[in-house]
Amino acid sequence: MFAVHLLSFYFSKLQEDQIKKVDRYLYAMRLSDDQLMDISARFRREMEKGLSNESNATAAVKMLPTHVYSTPDGSEKGEFLALDLGGSKFKVLQVKVSEDGKGKVQMESETFPIPEEILNGNGTELFEHVAESLKSFLQKHHINHTRKPLGFTYSFPCAQSKIDEGVLLSWSKNFKARGVQGKNVVQLLRKAIQKVGDVDVDVLAMVNDTVGAMMTCGYDDQNCEVGVIIGTGTNACYMEEMRHVDLVEGDEGRMCINTEWGAFGDDGVLDDFITSFDREIDAASMNSGKQLFEKMTSGMYLGEIVRQILIDLTKHGLLFRGRITERLKTKGIFETKFLSQIERYSSLSGLRSILQSLGLDSTCDDSIIVKEVCGAVSHRAAQICGAGMAAVVDKIRENRGLDNLEITVGVDGTLYKLHPHFSTILKDTVRELAPNCKVDFILSEDGSGKGAALITAVGFFLVVFLYRLSERFIDKYLYAMRFSDETLRDIMARFRREMENGLGRDTNPTATVKMLPTFVRSIPDGSEKGDFIALDLGGSNFRILRVKVSHEKKQTVQMESQIYETPEDIIHGSGSRLFDHVAECLGDFMEKQKIKDKKLSMGFTFSFPCAHTKLDEAVLLTWTKRFKASGVEGMDVVKLLNKAIKKRGDYDADIMAVVNDTVGTMMTCGFDDQRCEVGIIIGTGTNACYMEELRHLDLVEGDEGRMCINTEWGAFGDDGTLEDIRTEFDREIDRGSLNPGKQLFEKMVSGMYMGELVRLILVKMAKEGLLFEGRITPELLTKGKIETKHVSAIEKSKEGLTKAKEILTRLGVEPSEDDCIAVQHVCAIVSFRSANLIAATLGAILTRLKDNKNTPRLRTTVGIDGSLYKMHPQYARRLHKTVRRLVPESDVRFLLSESGSGKGAAMVTAWASRTPEQNGYILKGSSNHTG
C-alpha cells in the first residue's frame, strides 16, 4: 500500500498536461465496476453456450467435459506416475499416496527440456522424446520392474469422450508440432511408449493442468471445486452439475468442466473492451484471432502489451525524450517478469535500474509513467480474470440452490504467484462481483503433476475395475438396460400407440393402457373454498386430512392430517374388513377434530386402477402394490366405504369425488400453477394422468372441453409390447410377484421392485465369481433384503461407497472396494433405466398435448410425487435431462407435490361442490344416466 501512495505522490509531480495525455492512453485499460459486471455476465452466457448441445459447436468457450467426476476425499492410496506436458519443459513424477490418518503424499520428480526443433517438428518425434525421458526416469529411480498407473497432464485444449482419451483441438503457447491436432494424444503417447520399449505403464487418465491444480489443492481442502491457472497461459475449471452437461450422457452427480476460457472473446463478444494494443498483439501472434482473453490476461502477453504502449507513448513524445531505441523495438524484450519487478519496487532507483538493463535511458518522470503503464495492464488482467471467476463461483452457487456459497479455488501459475498485486486485485474483484460467495484461494505448491497422479488415484479402481467389469459382465448381462435415444424414441412411439388404443371405444377392451376417464374436467382456478375431508388410501399406511380452503385477502389452504396403519392381515383379508378398518380410522379422526356432528364433503383418493362412470363412482379393476383384499375387484369402492360408514352409524360423510393419487397430485400442483396439466407418481408404484380433449374420448359423451385421463401406465407391456427390452431379471421379478404377467412396466421402473432388481443382479454376479469372491450368503439370497432406499443411499455422490459397504456388510458378504464400486455402478444402471423409461412414456404424453394444442412449442407443468423421485439423489435430474432431449420442442416445469395427493382430492371435491350439475358425464353405452 505504501508503494501505491508513493507512486501517487510521484505521479502528482508530473506536469498536468502530461498526466492527461498518459491517462488518455490508459483510459481503455481502466474498467469500472459496471463494466466488470458486464464482462462477468457475458462470460456466464458463454459458459451456458458451451454447455449446451445446440450451441456448443459455435461457442468460443468450449466448456470441455473432463470425465473427472470427483475431487480427492483423502481415501486415495497407491503408487502412481504422473507426466506433466505443457511447455518447453515437461516433468515426470513418482507419487506415493499412503494412508496415515489423513493421506500423505511423497513425490520425486525430474524436469526434461524439449528442444526447439522438436517443439516445431512432427508429433511422432515429440511423443517419442517424452517416452524416452519417461524411460530414463523409471530406470534412474529403479521403478521399471513393475507396472505402474500413469496420469497425463496435457495443458492444451482437448475434447475428451472418456478420462483416458483426449483429441487435441488446437495447439497454444508456441507449440506447433505437426500431425497432432485432431488426434488422440493418449494414443500417440501409448504408441511412443510401446516403440521405445521397456516402459511398463498404464496411461489411465489425461487431464488439463487446470484440473490438476484443482485436484492438488482438493487433496488438502475438500471444499476445493474450482481450479485456475494464471501463468504463461490462463484457464479455469470447476465441478459442474451433470444435469447441465448436455455433451455427456447421464445426469447424476458432477463432472469437472475445463472451460478453456482463454478463447473468451474469439467470437467478438469482447470487441468493445479490446484496445488497439491488444489488436497489435493479436495480429503479431502465431494464432491471430484466437485466445483473445488469454492475450489480455496471461504472462505470455502482458509484457508485450506494456512494450506496445511504451512505444506509442514514446512516438508521441511522452517517454524517453521521444527516442525509440532498437531494444524497445525488439519483440519480447519486455518480459512479464520485468512488469512484476517494476510493480514491486517502491523506489524509483530500483525501477530505473531495470529499465537501464533493457537499454532504456529513463528519467524519473519516465520511470513513473512506465510504472503506471505496468500497473494499468496488470490491474486490468487481474480484474478480467476476477470477473470470469465470479461468473464461475456464482454459477456453482445457483446450481446448488444456495443463498450463500463457501468454496475454495486452487490456483497455480507464475503470474498469480510472483506478481505483487495480481492476487489481491483478483480476490477483491471476485468479492465485489459475487457477494454471496465466500471464496478462499489456495496456492497449488506442487503443480499439476501431483494433481494428475491424484486423479489417477481417485479414478484408478473405477477406471480399471469397471473397464474389466464391462468386458466380463456389464455388456453380457446389463447391456439391455442401457438405452440409446433412438430406442427411447421408439418406446415413446409404442406408448403413444397404446394411449390411442386405450382412448378408442373399439380397442379399449383389449388395451393394456386403459386410459381411464376420471370425470375431473378442470384444474383449480382459484375460486375453490370450503371445509373438506380427504381420505388418501394407496398403501399399507393411509392418511386422513381436514382441508380448509378460504378466501380473505388471498386464497389460503390449511391442512391437518393423521396417518393410520393398515395391518398386513387386513391388506390380504376380506374387503369388508378393509373398509370397516378405514371407516373406524375416519371416525377416530373426526372425533379428534370434533366434527362428528357435521356432514362434510369428502374427497377419496384411491390409488388403484378404477373405472369411473361418474366422479363419485369408481369400480376397482385390479389390485396392485401387494393389496389382495377379497370381494373388492369389480365393485364400486365408494359404495363399499359408504356401507362401512353407515354400519358404524356415529358420523356421516358425503363422498363427492373419488380420484387416483396421480390425479390428486396434478390437482395439488395445479392449485399453485394453473399450467399444470400432467400428474405423475414415481414411488412404490408409478402412474400418470393428463388433461385430454373430450373430442378424443370415445368412452365419454360430449366433445367440448377437457377431462383428466388416468393412463394406468403401469400395465404398459402386459400385452408383450416391451418383451424385447425386458431382461431375465425383470422376468424373475415378475414370476415372484403376487400378480405375474401384470403391471410389467411398473415392475421395471418403480420403487417396489428396484431394490429387488439390484439384488438379483448381484446374486448373478456373485455366482459368476465377479463379486464378493464368489460368496453368496443366505441374506443375499433373501428376497427384499436390498430395498430401493438402499439403492438411493448407495448412489449418493460423496458417501455412496461407504453406504454400499455398510449395506453389503449387513448382508454378510465382506465387500472389497472393487465390490462396492461395482455395486454402485449396478445401482446406477438400474435407476437410470427407470428414469429413461419414465422419460419416454412422459415424452409420449407431452407430444400428445403438443399435438392436441397444435402449437409449435409446448409450455406446460408436470406435477410430480413419489418417494423414488423425491429421495433418490440422481433420479429427478436424470428424468428432466432425458425429457429435454426426447421432447426438445417443449418447455416443461416439474413441480414437486409437497402436500401429497390428499389436498388434490379436496380440490376436486371443492370443484364438485361448486358445480354438481357438471359431474354427471356418463360412459357411452352405460345405462346409468344419473348425475
N, C-alpha and C positions, 0 to 999 in steps of 0.2 A: 504493500500500500504506500510506503514511503517513496518507492521508486516512481509510482504513479503521480504523487504530489510533486516530486522533484521535476518530473517531465512537464507537468502543467506549468510549473514555475518557469522553466527554460522556454517553453513554447510561448508563454506570455511575453517574453522578451523580444520575440521576432517582430518584425515590422507588421503592422496591421494588414497592409496590402498583401504582403507575402502569405500571411496566415489564410486570408480569404482565398487566394489562388490555390494553395495546397489543399484547403478544405474542399474546393470545387473538384479537385481530382479524386478525393477520397469520399465524397458525398455518397456515391452509389454503393460504397463498401459498408456504410453505416446503416444498420437496419433497425427500424423501430419495433416496439412490441407488437403492434398491429401487423406489420409485415412478417414477423416471425410466426405469429399465429396463422397467418395466411399460408406460409410455407408449410407449416405443420399440417394444416388441413389438406393442402394439396398432396402431401406425401401420404396421408391417410387414404385419400381417394385412390392414389396409385397402388397402394397395398391391396385395396379391395379389387382393383382391376386385375392385379397379378394373381390373386387367389381364385378368381372366377374362371370357370372353364370357357365361358363365352368370350371373355376379353383378354385372356392371358396371352394369346398369340400376338396381339398388338401392344401389349403392356410393356413399358420401358423397365419398370421394376418387376422382375420376373417371379419373385416370391417362390423360390425353388424348394420343393419338398426334399428333406434330407433323409427321411426314413429313420431318424433318431427319435424314439418315442418317449424317452425319459431321461432325466438327469441323474447323476450318481446319488445313491441313498446310503452309502457307507458300508454296504454289504459286499462290495466288489472285492475279489481276491484273484491272485494268479500272477503269472509272469507273461508279459506282453512286449512286443516290439512296436515301435512307432517310427514312421518315416514322415518327415515334415518338409514338403517341397513347395516353395512359394516365392523364391527369389534367386539371386545369383549364387546363393549358398543354400545348401539344404542340410538337414540334421537327421541323424539316426539315433534312436534312443532305446535303451532297455529299461523297462518299467516293471518294478515288482510291487504289487499291491498285496499287503498282508493284513490279516485281521488282528488287531491289537487294541481291544476295546473299540476305539474308532480306527478305521483302516489307516494304515501307514503306507506311504509311497516312497520307494527308493528308486533313484534314477541314475543311469550312466548314459552319457551322450557324446557324440562326436560330430563336428561340423565339416562338411565337404564342399569345396568350391565347384562351380560349374563354369568351365572355360567359355569365353565369349563365342568361340566358333561352334560350340555345342548348343548354346542358347539360340543361335541363329541358324543351326544346321537342320538336320531332319530328326523326326521324333524317335526313330529307332535308336539312333546314337544317344539321344538324351536319356531314354529309359535304360539302355544298356549301361550307361555311365552310372546311373543311380543304382542299378543292380550290382555292378562291380563294387561300388562303395559300400553297399549293404553287406556284401560277401566279406569285404575287408573288415568291417566292424564285427561281424559274427566270429571270424577267425581270431581277431585280436582279443576278443573277450571270451573265447573258447565256449561259445554257445551255439555252434553249428551242428552239434551232435543230436539234438532233439528238436522236433518240430514245434515251432512257436507261432501263435496267432499274431497277426500284424495289423495295426491300424494305420491308414494312409491319410495324412493331412495334405490336401491338394488345394491350394489357395487361388483357384481360378473358377470362373462361372461354369458349373456343370449341371446337366439335367440328370437326375437320379430316378430310376424306377425301382431300385432297392438299395439297401445300405452298402452292398459291395459292388456297385456299378455306378459309373459316372461318365456321361458323354460330354466332352469339352464343347462349350458353346462358343467361346472366343478367348483368345489369349489377352492378357493385360500385363502391365508392369514390364514392358520391353521384351517379353518373351515372343519369339517368332518361329519356333521350331516347326518345320513343315510336316504335314501328314498326321497331325494330332487332332486338329479341330474336327468335330463330328464323330470322333472315335471314343470308344470306351477306354478310359485311361487305366482302369484297373486291369483290364485285359492286356493292355500294352505292357504294364508293369509285370504281370504274371508271365507273359511271353518272354520278356527280357530276363527275368529271374530263371526261367527254365533254360534259356540259352546259355546263360553264364554258368549254371550248374553249381552243385554243392551249396545251395541255399534252400534250406528246408523250412519254408514259412507258409502260413495260410493267410492270404490277404482277406480279412473278414469285414473290414469297414473302411469306407472312404468318406472323409468329412472335409468341410471347408475350415480354414484357420479360425474363422469367427466362431464356428460351432465348437472347435477345440478349446477356444478361450472360455466359452460358456461352461463347458464340461469341466475344465480345470478348476475354475472358480466354484462351480457347483459341488465339487468334491468337498470343499471347505465350508460352503454355505449353501444348504439345500434350498434356500429361497432364491437362488440364482437361476433365472429362467430367461435371461437375455445376455447376448454376447455382442461385443462391438470391438472392431479393430480400427484404430486411427493411427496409422503409421505411414509407410510409403504409399499404401493404398488405404481405402476405408470400406467397411462393410458392417452389416449388423445381422443378427439372427435372433429368434425368440421362439418360445413354445406357444404354438397356435392350437386352438381347439380344432380337432379333426372335422367337426361338422362344417367348418368354414373352408376346408381344403378340398375344393372341387376336383383338383387334378389327381387325387389319390382315392381309391375305393376305401370305404369304411368310414364310420362316423364316431368310433369310440376313442376316448382318450385324447391325447395331444400329440403333436409332432413338431419338431423343430423346423422352422422355415428359414432358409437362407435368403434374405431379402434381395441381395445384390443391389443395395441402394446406391452404389456408385454410378449406376445408369439413370438415376432420377434426373429428369430434365432432358433426356435424349429425344423425347417426343415434343419438345418445345414448351413444356409446362413451366419452365423456369426462365424463359427468354427475357421477361421483364426484370429479372434480377441479375442476369448475366451482363457483365461490363465489357467494355471494349478490350480491356486487358485479358479477361477470360477468353474472349474470342481469339485473341492473338495466340494465347497458349494452346488453345484447341487446334487452331489452323496449323501450328508447327508440330503437333504431336503425331505419333505413329498411327493413331486411331481417331482421326478427325471426326467430330460429330458424335462420339461415343464417350461414355463415362464422364459426363459433364459435371455431375455433382461431385465426383471424386476429384476432378480437376480444380474445383473451387475449394476443396477442404483438406486434401491429403498432402503428406510430406513430400511426395514426388514433385508437386507443382507450386507450393506456396512460395518457395524461394524464387522461383522463376516469375511468379506474379509480381513479387516485390521488384525484381530486376526490371521488368517491363515498365512499372510505374516510375522507377528511378530514371530510366532513360527518357520517358516522356516529360518528367519534371525538369530534367537537365536540358532537353531541347528547348524548353520554354524559359530557360534562364533562372530557374528556381533552385537549382542544385549545382554543386561542383563548378560554379562560375560559368555554367553553360558548356563546359568541355566534356564530351563523351569519350572516354578512353576506350582503347581496344579491349581491355579487360572487361569493362562494363558491357561491351557488345557481345561478349562470349557467352553463348547459351550454357546454362547450368553452372556458371561461375558463382552465383549467389545461392548457396545451398540452404536448405531449410534449417540445418543445424546453426547457421550463422544468424538466422532470424531468431531462433531460440536464445542464442547467446546475447544478441543485441538487446532483447527484451529483458534479459536477466540483469544486465548492468544498470546500476543506479547512477554511476558516474560517467560523464562524457568522455573521460580519458580512455576508459576501457572500451567504450563503444568506438571511438576514433581509431584505436589500435586494430580492431577487426577490419574496419574499412580500409585502413592503410595496408593491411596484409592482402587485401584484394586489389591493391593498386589504385585505390580511390583516395585522392588527397582532399580531405574534408575539413571544413571549418566547424566551429562549434554549432553554428546555425544548421549546417548540412547534417551534422550528427543528430540534431534534434528532429529534423524533418525525416531522416531515414528511420529513426526510432518510431516516429508517429506512423509512418507508412507500414512498418513491420507490425505495429500494434493493430492497425486497422485491418490488415489482411488476416492475421491470426485470429483476431476477435470475431470477424465475420465467419471464418471457418468453424470456430467453436460454437458460435450461435446457430449456424445452419445444422451442424451435427446435433446440437441440442434440440432443435425443432423436430428433426427426424426421430430422435429418441423419445421425445414427448409423445409423438403420434403412436409409437410402438407401445409404450407402457400404458397409455390411456386406452388403447385398443384392448390390451390384456384385461384391464380393469372392467371395461364394458362387457367383454366376452364372459366374464365370470359373474356379472350382475352385482358388482360391489360398489358401494358408495365410496369406499377408500381402499386403496391397494398398497400393500407393502411388498416391495420386490427388490431384488439385487441384480445389478448389471455387472457382468465380468468384462473387464477391459484389458486390451493389450495394444501395443503399438508405440513406436518411438516418439511420435509427435505428442501423444497424450502423456507419455511418461516423462519426457525431457523438457517440454516447453513449460516455462514457469507459470503461465496463467491459463493455459488452454483448459485444463481440467476444471478449474474454478468457474470459468465462464460457461462451460458446457453444463455443469451441475446447476448453476444459477438459472440458466435458460430453461432446463427441464423443470425445475421447481416453479418457475413463473408460468410456463405453458401447460403444465399438468399438475395443478394444485392439489388434486385429490389423490395423487400418487406419492407415497414416501419412498424415494428411490435411493438405495445405497449403491455406491460404485466400489468394487474391489478390484485390485490390480492382479492380473494373471502373471505371477512371478516366473512360472516355469514354462510359459509359452504354450503353443497349441499342440506340440508333440505329446505332452502329457495328456492333453485332452483327447487326442486320438487314441491313446492307449486306454484311457478310461472308458471311452465309447466302446472300444473293443471288449473291455472287461464287462461293461454293462450289458452289451449285446451278445457276449460270447456264447453263453449257453442257449440263448434264444435263437441266434443265427445258426449255430452248428446243430443243435438238437432238433429244432423244428425243421431245418432243411432235410436232415436224415429221416425224421419222422414223416415228413411229407412224402418222401420216396417210399417208405416202408409201410405206411398206414393211411395217412390222410387221403392221398389220392385213391387208394384202394377202397376205403370204406366211407369216407366223408365227402368225396368229390361231388356226390349227388346233392349235397346240402349247400353247395355254393352255386349261386345263380348269376348268370350274366344279365345285363339289362334287356337283352333280346329275349331271354327266357321269361323274365318278369313281365315284359310287354305281352308275351304270348299268354301268360297266366291272366293278365288283365283282360285280354280279349275273351278268354274262356269264361271268366266270371261275368263279363258283360253279357255274354250269350245266356248264361244261367239266369241272370236277372230278367232278361226278356222272357225266358221260359216261365219263370215264376209269376210274371205280370200277366201272361196270356191266359185267357179263360180255358182254352183247349189244352194248353201244355202244362198248366199249373198242377193238375192232379199227379203228374209223373215227375214234376220238377223237384230237385233236392233243395234248391234255394227257394224257399216258399214265398218270399216277398209278401208278408202278411200285412194287410191293411190294419191300421191302428185306430182309425176314426179320430185321430188328432189332426186338426185341419190348419193349425197355425201355431207359431211360436209366441211367447209372451210379447205383448205390445206396450206394457207399462200401465195398463188400466186395471190390472188384477188387484183384488183386495178381498179380505175376509179372514176368518179363523178356521183352519182346516186340520184334520188328522191325516197323516201319511203313514202307510204301512209298507215297509220295504223288505220283501221276502225273496231271497235268492240264494241262500247258503245255510250252513249249519248255525250261523248267527244271523238274526234279523233285527231290524231296527224299527221303532215306532217313534214318530215325530209329531209335535204340535207346531204348526207353521202359521204365523200371523203376518199377513200382508196388509200394510196400512199406507194411507196417503195423508201426509201432513204437508210439509214443505216439499218433500220428495218421497218417492216410493221406497219403503223400507221393508225388510223381512226379518222377523225374529223367529228363532227356532229353539225348541227344547226337545231333546231326544233321549231315548234309552235303548240299550242293546239287550236282547234276550237270546238265550241259547236254545237250540233245538237238539235234544239228545239223539244219539245215534239210533236207538230203538224206535223212536218216533219217525225219523227220516225213512227208515226201512219198514215201518209198520203199516197201519191202515190209514186211509185218507181222513176218516172221521177223527181219529186220534190226533192227526197233524193239525187239522183246522180247529179242533177243540183246544189244543195247546196254544195256537195263535190267538184264539178268542180270549182265553184266560189271560194271556200276557197283555192283550189290548185292554181288558178290564182293569188289570193292575195299573197300567199306565194312566188310564182315565181317572182312576181313584186317586193316584198321586197328583194329577193335575187338577183334581177337584172339578171335573167336568162330566161326571157320570150322569148328571141330570140334564145335560144338553145333548141335542141331536146334531152333531157337527157333520158337515160334508167331509167325506173321506176319499182320498186317492190311494189306490192299491198298486204298488209296484210289484209285479210278479214276474221274476226273471227266468221264465221258461217259455218254450215255443207254444204260442196260443193262437187259435183262430178267433177273430172278433167278428161279430155280426153288428155290434154297436159299441159305443165307448165303454159302457158298463157291463159288458158281457164278454167273457173270454173262455174258450174251450181249450183245455190242455191237450196238445197234440202228442207230446212225449216228454218224459222227464229227462233231465240232463244233470251233470255235476253230482253224481252219486245218489241223487234222490230216487227212491223206489216205492214211495207210499202207494199202496194198492187202492184201486177204486177211484182214482182221480183222472187218469188219462181218458179223454173223451167227454169229460164233464165240465160244466161251467164253474170255474173256481170262485166266482163272485157268489153264486148261489150256495156253494159249499161253505163259504165263510159266513154269509148271512144266516144260514141254517145253524151254524155253531154259535153265533152271537145270540140268536133267538132262543136257543137251547138254554143259555145262561140266564137270560131274562132280566138282568140287573142293569143293562145300559142299552142304548140304541145307537146306530151309526148309519149314515146314508152314503153308501158306496156309489159314487157318481162316475168314477173313472178307474179303469184298470189299464196299466201300461207296463211295458217292458222296461228293465233298468236302463237299456240303451236310449229309449225314448225319454226316460226321466233325466238322463244325462244331457241330452240335447236341449230339453226344456229348461233345465237348471242353467246351462250356459247361455241359452237364448234369452234368459232374464237379464243377463249382463251384456250380451252382444246380440242385437237383433238380426245380424247377418248369419247367425249360427243356423245351419240347415242340415247338419250331419251330426250324428252321435255315435261314438264308438266306445266299447268296453274292451279293454285288454287286461284281463286279470286271471282269476281262476278259470273262467271261461272267456269266450270272446263273441262279440256280435256287433252289428252296425245297423243304423237306421238313417233315413234321409227323407227330405221332402220331395215327393214325386208329383208331377202334374196329373190331375184327376183324369184328363183325357186319355192317359195311358193305362188307367186301371180298369181292365175288363171285368174285374170281380166286384166293382162298386158302381152303383148308379151315379150318374152325374158326370159332367165334363168340365165344370168350372172350378177354378181354384186348385188347391193342392192338398195332399194328405201325406202324413208321415207313414213310411213303409218300414216295417221291421223285417230286414232281409233274412234273418236267421242264417247268416253265412257260415256258421259253424258246421253245417251239413254239406257245404261245398265239397264235392268229390265223392259223396256217398254213392254216386252212380258210376264211379270208375273214371271220372274226368281227370283226376290227379294221379292216376296209377303210375305214370311214367316218372313222376318226381317223388313218389313215396319211397322210403328206404326200408331195409329189412328191420331197422329199429322201430320205425313207425308201425310196421305190421305187427311186431311183437307187442308194442304198447296196446294196439287195438285188440289183439287176441286176449290180453289180460284184463281188459276193461269190462265194466258192467253192461256196456251196450255195443258189443262188437259189430263192426260194419256201419256204425252211425257216428255222426259228428267227426268225420275224418279230418277236415280242415282244422277244427278246434284242437284235435289231438296233436296236430303238427305245430301249433303256434301258441297255445295258451299255457298259463301258469300251472294248471293242474298236472300237466304232463311233461313240462320242460326238464325238471329235475330228474324224472324217471328216464327220459331220453338220454340224458348225460350218463346216468348210472349204467344203462345198458351198453352204451358205447365203451365206457371204462372197463366193464366186465369183459367185453370182446377184446379190448386192447391187452388186458392182463392175460387172457387166455392165449393170445398170440405172443406173449413174452415181451411186449413192448412197454409195459408199465409194471411198477411195483415188483420188478424182478420175477414176474410171473405169479406172484402170490395173490390168491383170491380168498378173501376172508368171508365168513358167514355173514358179517354185517354188510359187506359189499354186495352180496347176493340177495339181500333182503329188500323187497320192494318198498319203495317210499323212503329209503334211508338218505337219499340225496333229494332235497327239496329245491323248489325254484328259488327260494330265498338264499339258499347256499350258492346257486349259480350267480345271483346278483352280487353276493359278498365276494366271490372269487374273481369277478370281473372288475372290481374297483381298482383304479389305476395305481394307487400307492400301496395299499395294504393287501391287495388281492392274493399275492403269492403266500403271504403269511396266513391269510384266511384259508387258502387251499390246503396248506399244511395242517392247520388245526382240524379242519373238517375231515381230511383223509386220515389223520391220526386217530380220530374218534372211530373211524371205520376199521382201524386195526392194521392198516397197510404199510405204515412206516415209510412215507414217501421220501424220495430224494428230491433235490432241487429240480432235476430234469423232469421228474414225475409231476411236480407242481406246475411247471411251465406248460407241460403237455395238457394237463387237466384244464388249466386256464384257457388254452387255445381251443380245446374241445367245447368248453362253455361258450366261448365267443362265436364259434361256428354255429352252434345250435340256436343261440339267442339272435344272432344276426339273420339266420334263415327265417326265424319267426317275424322279425321286423320287416324283412324284404317281402315276405308273403302278404303280410297285412298291408304294406305299402301298395302292392299290386292290386289287391281287392279294393282298397280305398281309392286307388287311381281309377279303377273302373267306375266307381260311384261318381267321382269328381268329373270325369269326362262325360258321363251321362247328364249331370247337372249342367255342364257347359253346353252340351248339345240341346238340352231342353230349353235353355235360355237363348240359344242362337247368338252367343256372344263370342268375339274373338279371344277374350281373356276372362277367365273366371276369377271372381273375387268372393271368397266365402270363408266361413269359420267352421271348424270341426270341434265340437265339444267332446272331451275325452276323459275317461275314468278307468280305473282298474289298477290293481296292485303291481302288476308286471310293468306297466307303463310308468307308474309313479316311482317304484322302488329300485328298479334296475338302473345302474349308473349310466349305461350307454344307450338303452333302448330307444328313448324318445329321440335322441339326436340321429340315430340310425334311421328311424322311421321317417323323420322330417326330411332328411337328406335324400333318401331314395324317392320319396314322393315328389320332391322338387325335380329330380332327374326324369322320372317317368311322366310327369304332367307339367312340362316346363311352361305351358301357356296358362298357368294359374297362379294366383297369389293366395295361399292358404294360411290362415291363422289357426294354430292349435291352442285351444283354450281348456285348461285343466278344470275339471269339476271339483271344486274344493268342498262342496256341501253335500255331495252324494246325490243319488237319483231320487231320494225321498222328496226333496224340495221340488224337483221336477214334477213328481206326481201331484203335489199340492198346486203347482202352476196349472196343470191340466185340469184339476178339479175346479180351480178358480175360473178358468175359461168355460168349463162345462156348466158351472153355476150361473155364469153370466149369460150364456146363450144355449139353454137346454133344447130349444127347438131345432138347433143345427146339429144335434148329436144323433139324429135318427137315421143316418145314412145306412142303407142295408145292402147286403150282398145281392148281386144279381142272381135271380133264381131262388132266393130264400123265401120261405112262406112267412117268416117273421117280419112284419112290417110295423112293429110298434116303435115308438120314438122314445 
